[in-house]
Amino acid sequence: MPTPPDAARDGLGSVRRTSGRYAGSARKVGRVPCRSARLRWRPRRPPRRRAPTWPTAGGRDVGVGSVPGVSDKTGFGELVERYRGELRAYCYRMLGSLDEAEDLVQETLLRAWKNLDGFQGRSSIRAWLYRIATNACLDALDGRKRRTLPHHVVPPFDAARPRQVRVDVPWLQPFPDRLWEPVAPRSDEPEAAVVARETMELAFLAAIQHLPPRQRAAVILHDVLGWPARNVAAVLESSVASVNSALQRARVTLREHLPPRRADWAPTAPPSDEERAVLRRYMAAVERGDLAEVANLLAEDVRTTMPPYPVWFTGRDAVLAALAASWDPGSREYVGAFRTLPTRANGRPAAASYVRPPGEETYAPFAIGIVYVERRRIVEMTAFHDPALFPAFALPPALTDESPVSAPSQPA
């Protein structure tokens, strides 16, 4: 995958670490959606024939009093652990940050632990935890800048007129599929898991960042997770009328910030064998330094973004020029030899790349690139140049020439 030119690196400015579990380097720059034409989201609406109920996680939801041994905090810890994954995904959708989502899940469970004695059992454990998580997210979002991607912050890189660009906008982060378990849908809503998967994609996450925090929570709880409006109102301590009004305003805003071809979303299939095959060919070409093969795999209007650097490339020729410079040992942009491993992020195939600088023996973590494929061509790649993200994907800290060519636990 391309490496940022010197002008982009110089323009990054100072970098900062977040405090999250996977806290990494720079979190600067960015704005607005990426472009896979596959996403077609439509707000979910609970069936009207049913009386509103608190949704369940595949039938797992329970009240504290119905579980033996949960009257003490040891039993409570064992109970709430089953909700960690879906709470993590919820907080990630709210914040656009894996680091902060991990922190806020911990904060949610800590607040629940401290207030266990005050739980009255008037709602389910799951509903209670979501209320705590929502309040924690709203607190965290107070006064924060929205996370985004570089597309609308800076113009595409122009090799003829390179320039330094300094911006101070936090980036979206990728989310490992291995940490995400979609809530099991009801039998009469088989599309629910598909909708949930779509709303983990970067385009949705970038668009939803434009919503005020309370509208954001309402959309995620109602349109993504399928909660009835009365239960969303209970979580937000608001009225049903206020929730419905917020949802209407939020949907208008979302359509304004989604790519044009995704104004009306509908369920799509998970990554196909064809998409995974294209990714494998691309990874092999990167390891060989085979520009001709990469050219065969890129769409003419391909777009490549590489947070945290304030730079992006548009068009096959621009991407190939950047690759040629970074793969040429005689170029000042040369970074070294590459190895790659397949992984998954935000419901899409991805490649983790490692680089071995000249004179070194091992390959160090370099970037995680999420790939979008249409008609057997790569139309977009978002490469997160943050080695500190690799542990979250269960990726090895380094590779050698003798390392396996794929990670068994991380299929593309």
Residue pairs with C-beta under 8 A, 6 or more apart in sequence:
1 286
1 304
1 306
1 323
1 351
1 353
1 367
1 369
1 381
1 383
2 304
2 306
2 313
2 319
2 322
2 323
2 326
2 383
3 306
3 322
3 325
3 326
3 333
3 335
4 306
4 309
4 311
4 385
5 157
5 159
5 162
5 311
5 322
5 325
5 333
6 162
6 332
6 333
7 157
7 162
7 163
7 164
7 165
7 311
8 157
8 165
8 309
8 310
8 311
9 309
10 164
11 163
11 164
11 165
11 166
11 309
11 310
11 311
12 26
12 28
12 29
12 166
12 308
12 309
12 310
13 28
13 166
13 168
15 25
15 26
15 27
15 28
15 308
16 26
16 27
16 28
17 23
17 24
17 25
17 27
17 388
18 24
18 27
18 97
18 99
18 100
19 99
19 103
20 97
20 98
20 99
20 100
20 101
20 102
20 103
21 99
21 102
21 103
21 392
22 98
22 99
22 102
22 388
22 389
22 391
22 392
23 99
23 388
24 99
24 386
24 387
24 388
24 389
25 308
25 386
25 387
25 388
26 171
26 308
26 309
26 386
27 170
27 171
27 308
28 167
28 168
28 169
28 170
28 171
28 308
28 310
29 150
29 153
29 154
29 167
29 168
29 169
29 171
29 307
29 308
29 309
29 310
30 147
30 148
30 149
30 150
30 153
30 167
30 169
30 170
30 171
30 172
30 307
30 310
31 148
31 149
31 150
31 151
31 152
31 153
31 169
31 206
32 148
32 149
32 151
32 152
32 206
32 207
32 257
33 149
33 151
33 202
33 203
33 206
33 207
33 257
33 258
33 259
34 149
34 151
34 201
34 202
34 203
34 206
34 303
34 305
34 372
34 380
34 382
35 203
35 259
35 303
35 372
35 379
35 380
36 201
36 203
36 348
36 372
36 374
36 379
36 380
37 259
37 261
37 262
37 374
37 379
38 268
38 372
38 374
39 198
39 201
39 203
39 204
39 258
39 262
39 265
39 268
40 198
40 262
40 264
40 265
40 266
40 267
40 268
41 195
41 198
41 199
41 204
41 258
41 262
41 265
41 266
42 195
42 264
42 265
42 266
43 219
43 222
43 223
43 247
43 251
44 189
44 192
44 195
44 222
44 223
44 224
44 225
44 226
45 226
46 52
46 226
46 227
46 228
47 188
47 189
52 228
52 229
52 230
52 231
53 228
54 61
54 123
54 124
54 126
54 127
54 227
54 231
55 61
55 126
55 183
55 225
55 226
55 227
55 231
56 124
56 126
57 82
57 83
57 86
57 126
57 183
57 184
58 183
58 184
59 184
60 82
61 124
61 125
61 126
61 127
62 79
62 124
62 125
63 121
63 123
63 124
63 125
64 70
64 71
64 76
64 79
64 116
64 119
64 121
64 125
65 71
65 121
67 75
67 79
68 75
69 75
70 76
70 79
73 113
73 116
76 112
76 113
76 116
77 109
77 113
79 125
80 109
80 112
80 125
80 129
83 125
83 126
83 129
84 105
84 109
85 179
85 180
85 181
86 181
86 183
87 105
87 108
87 129
87 130
87 133
88 101
88 102
88 105
88 179
88 180
89 101
89 175
89 180
89 181
89 182
89 200
90 130
90 133
90 220
90 225
91 100
91 101
91 104
91 105
91 108
91 133
91 136
91 137
92 98
92 101
92 175
92 200
93 199
93 200
93 205
93 208
93 216
93 220
93 224
94 101
94 134
94 137
94 141
94 213
94 216
94 217
94 220
95 101
95 104
95 137
95 140
95 141
95 147
96 146
96 147
96 148
96 172
96 173
96 205
96 206
96 209
97 147
97 170
97 172
97 173
98 173
98 174
98 175
98 176
98 389
98 392
99 173
100 140
101 175
104 133
104 136
104 137
104 140
105 133
107 136
108 129
108 132
108 133
108 136
109 129
111 132
111 136
112 128
112 129
112 132
115 132
119 128
123 131
123 234
127 231
127 234
127 235
130 221
130 235
131 234
131 235
134 217
134 221
134 235
134 236
137 213
137 217
138 213
138 214
138 217
141 213
141 216
142 213
144 170
145 169
145 170
146 169
146 170
146 209
146 210
147 169
147 170
147 171
147 172
147 173
147 205
147 209
148 169
148 170
148 171
148 172
148 206
148 209
149 171
149 172
149 202
149 206
149 305
149 307
149 382
150 305
150 307
150 309
150 310
150 311
150 312
151 303
151 305
151 312
153 167
153 169
153 310
154 165
154 167
154 310
154 311
154 312
156 312
156 313
156 314
156 318
157 311
157 312
157 313
157 318
157 322
159 318
159 321
165 310
165 311
166 310
167 310
171 307
171 308
171 384
172 202
172 205
172 206
172 209
172 307
173 384
173 386
173 389
174 202
174 345
174 346
174 350
174 368
174 370
174 382
174 384
174 389
175 200
175 345
175 346
176 343
176 344
176 345
176 392
176 393
176 394
177 343
177 344
177 345
177 346
177 347
178 344
178 393
178 394
178 409
178 410
179 392
180 200
180 347
182 192
182 193
182 196
182 197
183 192
183 193
183 196
183 225
184 193
185 191
185 192
185 193
186 192
189 226
191 267
192 226
194 267
194 268
195 224
195 267
196 224
196 225
197 270
197 347
198 204
198 265
198 267
198 268
198 347
199 220
199 224
200 346
200 347
201 346
201 347
201 348
202 346
202 370
202 382
203 258
203 259
203 262
204 258
205 346
206 257
207 254
207 257
207 258
208 216
208 219
208 220
208 254
209 216
210 253
210 254
210 256
210 257
211 219
211 250
211 253
211 254
214 236
214 238
214 246
215 246
215 247
215 249
215 250
215 253
216 250
217 232
217 235
217 236
218 232
218 236
218 243
218 246
218 247
218 250
219 247
219 250
219 251
219 254
221 227
221 231
221 232
221 235
222 228
222 229
222 232
222 243
222 247
223 247
223 251
227 235
229 240
229 243
229 244
229 247
230 240
232 243
233 239
233 240
233 242
233 243
236 242
236 243
255 263
258 265
270 347
271 344
271 347
271 348
271 349
274 373
274 376
275 349
275 371
275 373
276 342
276 349
276 411
276 412
278 297
278 371
278 373
278 376
278 377
278 378
279 342
279 349
279 350
279 351
279 371
279 373
279 412
280 342
280 412
281 293
281 297
282 294
282 297
282 351
282 371
282 378
283 340
283 342
283 351
284 290
284 293
285 291
285 293
285 294
285 297
286 294
286 338
286 340
286 351
286 353
287 337
287 338
287 339
287 340
289 327
289 337
289 338
291 320
291 323
291 324
291 327
294 320
294 323
295 316
295 320
297 377
297 378
298 316
298 319
298 320
298 377
298 378
299 316
299 374
299 375
299 377
299 378
299 379
300 315
300 316
301 314
301 315
301 316
301 379
302 314
302 315
302 316
302 319
302 377
302 378
302 379
302 380
302 381
303 312
303 313
303 314
303 379
303 380
303 381
304 312
304 313
304 314
304 319
304 322
304 380
304 381
304 382
304 383
305 312
305 380
305 381
305 382
305 383
306 312
306 367
306 382
306 383
306 384
306 385
307 382
307 384
307 385
307 386
308 385
308 386
309 385
313 319
313 322
322 333
324 331
325 331
325 333
325 334
326 333
326 334
326 335
327 334
328 334
329 358
334 358
335 355
335 357
335 366
336 355
336 356
336 357
336 358
336 360
337 355
337 356
337 363
338 353
338 354
338 355
338 356
338 363
338 366
339 353
339 354
339 356
339 363
339 399
339 403
340 351
340 352
340 353
340 354
341 351
341 352
341 354
341 395
341 396
341 399
341 406
341 407
341 410
342 349
342 350
342 351
342 352
342 406
342 407
342 410
342 411
342 412
343 350
343 351
343 352
343 368
343 393
343 395
343 407
343 410
343 412
344 350
344 410
344 411
344 412
345 368
345 370
345 393
346 370
348 370
348 371
348 372
349 370
349 371
349 373
349 412
350 368
350 369
350 370
350 371
350 412
351 368
351 369
351 371
351 412
352 365
352 367
352 368
352 369
352 390
352 393
352 395
352 410
353 366
353 367
353 368
353 369
353 383
354 363
354 364
354 365
354 366
354 398
354 399
355 363
355 364
355 366
356 362
356 363
356 364
357 364
361 400
362 398
362 399
362 400
363 398
363 399
363 400
363 403
364 387
364 398
365 387
365 390
365 395
365 397
365 398
366 385
366 387
367 383
367 384
367 385
367 386
368 383
368 384
368 386
368 389
368 390
368 393
369 381
369 382
369 383
369 384
370 381
370 382
370 383
370 384
371 378
371 380
371 381
372 378
372 379
372 380
372 381
373 379
390 396
390 397
391 397
393 410
394 407
394 409
394 410
395 407
395 410
396 403
396 407
